[in-house]
């Protein structure tokens, strides 16, 4: 039997190193522990057949494409700073989520404050969708995002579903 040596990229072992390394990001674990389960449960009560669990890979796909450059290469302010703007096709490639479902998932995340802003951006006749994820939101004990004034963001799904 021959042994193969597998080469692995060395990974940082603590958060400080992780944050300082390129290509790594942190996320708010309370989203996975409290917020997403609450949202999925609420939607399932109103629409049992909904595939609401797709909000999780959809959200993480958006996080993967946040523009973290405050300034452009020419030194001017970057108007895309903090926004994510993958194409619908790219989101589909990463998640397998049908493009027809992107609007519903976007609306659910926006209603819950997980997407702080969603806008259409046009360059000539080309339309782009820009998403501004709430990267590290404050979360209440019962799984709601808390705004800058300390109030819970309570979603209204009536218009969405």
Secondary structure, DSSP 8 states (H G I E B T S, - for coil): ------------SSHHHHHHSTT-----HHIIIIIHHHHHHHHHHH-TT--TTHHHHHHHHHHTTB---SB-TTSSB-TTTT-B---HHHHHHHH---GGGHHHHHHHHHHTTSEEEEEEEEETTEEEEEEEE-TT-EE-TTS-EE-TTS-B-----TTT-
